Amino acid sequence: MSIEIAGKKKEFPECFIYDGKIFVPLNIAEKINERVKIHAKEPSQEWVCLLCGEQRFIEGKLVEFVTDFFELPTYNLDKSSSLAISLSDIKKIVDEGYYVIGVLHSHPKARLEDLWPSLNDIATAICVDAMLGRPLKHIIMDSDGNKLILTFENCFKCENSFFKFLFKQKGGEKWNWEA
């Protein structure tokens, strides 16, 4: 695998790529896998992080390159396996100047079908995308390394986009992050 930085190609060891559009270097991928496995020991505990980085050309293709991740505190609202995150936690990271690529969270391992997003997962994805004003990658991962990648990318392009409607309603106002 090679990556182009400032017009020069540089070789990298084998990497962890979710869908051909996100490049996660091996050292970061190993840390993520380790944390997902730790949290998988307690089925009611899901782990969440923000993937941050930048856009780069890899083998001639523009991809989002993860340079760091930030663990987010989770709030177990109904004492089951669902969780919630605070939008103000994400705002703090964005305010520090980080470019958010995606949100990754774990699901306990049972069957591959268990990677399917909960209603809370979908609501969180919509809120985070609307808050940032662009589609992110929302990744659900289990302790065996299986992943499901979700995005509203095509929804943002649609003429009748719910997201575009939200932005028009806000009229460029700042979001109330504390709500």
C-alpha positions in Angstrom: 0.0 0.0 0.0 1.4 3.4 -0.9 0.2 6.9 0.0 0.8 10.2 -1.7 2.0 13.0 0.6 2.9 16.3 -0.9 3.2 14.7 -4.4 5.6 12.0 -3.2 4.6 8.3 -2.8 5.4 6.7 0.5 5.1 3.0 1.2 3.1 1.9 4.3 2.6 -1.5 5.9 -0.6 -3.4 5.5 -3.5 -1.2 6.7 -7.0 -1.5 7.9 -9.5 -0.2 5.3 -13.2 -0.2 6.1 -14.7 0.4 2.7 -12.0 1.7 0.4 -12.8 5.3 1.4 -11.4 5.2 4.9 -7.8 4.4 5.6 -6.9 3.4 9.1 -3.2 2.7 9.8 -2.5 -0.6 11.4 -1.3 0.9 14.8 -4.6 2.8 15.2 -6.7 -0.2 14.0 -5.0 -2.5 16.6 -5.9 0.0 19.4 -9.5 0.1 18.2 -9.8 -3.7 18.0 -8.3 -4.0 21.5 -10.8 -1.6 23.0 -13.7 -3.3 21.2 -12.6 -6.6 22.6 -12.3 -5.2 26.2 -15.8 -3.8 26.0 -17.2 -7.0 24.5 -16.6 -8.8 27.8 -19.6 -7.0 29.3 -22.5 -7.4 26.8 -24.4 -4.3 28.1 -21.4 -2.1 27.5 -20.8 -0.6 24.1 -17.7 1.4 23.2 -17.8 4.6 21.1 -15.1 6.7 19.5 -14.8 9.5 16.9 -12.5 8.8 14.1 -10.6 11.9 13.2 -8.0 12.8 10.5 -7.8 14.3 7.1 -8.4 13.7 3.4 -5.4 12.3 1.5 -4.7 10.6 -1.8 -3.9 6.9 -1.5 -3.1 5.0 -4.7 -4.6 7.9 -6.7 -7.9 7.8 -4.8 -9.1 10.6 -2.4 -9.8 8.9 1.0 -10.3 9.9 4.5 -7.2 9.1 6.5 -7.6 8.4 10.2 -4.8 9.9 12.3 -6.4 9.6 15.7 -9.5 8.6 17.6 -11.2 9.9 20.7 -13.2 7.7 23.0 -16.6 9.2 24.0 -18.3 8.7 27.3 -21.5 6.7 26.8 -24.8 7.1 28.7 -26.7 3.8 29.1 -30.2 5.2 29.1 -32.3 2.1 29.5 -29.9 -0.2 31.3 -29.8 -2.5 28.3 -27.4 -2.6 25.5 -28.4 0.7 23.9 -26.4 3.8 24.7 -26.3 7.5 24.0 -23.5 10.0 23.4 -23.5 13.7 24.0 -23.3 16.1 21.0 -21.5 18.6 23.2 -18.6 16.0 23.6 -18.3 15.9 19.8 -18.5 19.7 19.6 -15.5 20.0 22.0 -13.4 17.8 19.6 -14.5 19.8 16.5 -13.8 23.1 18.3 -10.2 21.9 18.9 -9.8 21.8 15.1 -10.1 18.1 14.5 -11.7 16.9 11.2 -14.2 14.2 12.2 -14.4 11.3 9.7 -16.8 8.9 11.4 -18.3 7.5 14.6 -17.4 3.9 15.4 -19.1 1.9 18.1 -19.2 -1.7 19.2 -22.0 -4.2 19.4 -21.7 -7.4 21.5 -21.0 -10.5 19.5 -23.7 -13.0 18.9 -24.5 -13.2 15.2 -23.5 -11.1 12.2 -27.1 -9.8 12.2 -26.4 -8.2 15.5 -24.4 -5.6 13.7 -27.7 -4.1 12.4 -28.2 -0.6 13.8 -30.7 0.0 16.6 -33.1 2.9 16.4 -30.9 4.8 18.8 -27.9 4.2 16.4 -29.8 5.6 13.5 -31.1 8.6 15.5 -27.5 9.3 16.7 -26.2 9.1 13.1 -28.8 11.5 11.8 -28.1 14.0 14.7 -24.3 13.9 14.3 -24.5 14.3 10.5 -27.0 17.2 10.8 -24.9 18.9 13.5 -21.7 18.7 11.4 -23.5 19.5 8.2 -22.0 16.6 6.2 -22.3 12.9 6.0 -20.0 10.8 8.2 -19.2 7.1 8.2 -21.0 5.3 11.0 -19.4 2.0 11.8 -20.6 -0.8 14.0 -18.0 -3.3 14.9 -18.0 -6.6 16.9 -15.1 -8.2 18.9 -14.3 -10.5 15.9 -13.6 -7.6 13.7 -16.8 -7.7 11.6 -18.0 -4.3 10.6 -21.1 -2.6 9.2 -20.6 0.8 7.6 -23.5 3.2 7.3 -23.6 6.6 5.7 -26.2 9.1 4.6 -23.9 10.3 1.8 -26.5 9.8 -0.9 -29.2 11.4 1.3 -27.1 14.6 1.4 -27.0 14.6 -2.4 -30.8 14.2 -2.8 -32.8 17.2 -3.9 -35.4 16.5 -1.2 -32.9 15.8 1.4 -34.0 15.9 5.0 -30.6 17.3 6.0 -30.9 20.1 3.5 -34.4 20.9 4.9 -32.9 21.1 8.4 -30.1 23.5 7.3 -32.6 25.8 5.4 -34.8 25.9 8.6 -31.8 26.8 10.7 -30.9 29.6 8.3 -27.2 29.4 9.1 -27.8 29.9 12.8 -25.5 28.1 15.2 -26.8 25.0 16.8 -27.6 25.0 20.5 -25.0 22.4 21.5 -26.2 22.4 25.1 -29.7 21.2 24.3 
